Amino acid sequence: GGSVAAFLGLFLRRSYPNLRVFAYGPPLSVDRKTARRMESFVTTVVHQNDWAPRASLHTVVRLQKAAAEKHRARVAVIGVSQPDETEEEHARHVL
């Protein structure tokens, strides 16, 4: 929801130059250049330890490495399968 509001604000800003957007808990969804363009009219609100606004590829990789080290187990990313792979084959690779 918060990212959708911010994107919508980006598109509506041309028609409504005084537009202000309040985005609640938006996950990281734009590059730095676009974020700089939006900072004058988008205010983000993050609730204490909400993970979604802090998630990025870098933090997910760090979490994966930490979990693998802590549990000495292979951590697999669930949900990524090959186009020609059946559900059973995918489950065997993930588990």
Disulfide bonds with the S-S distance in Angstrom:
none
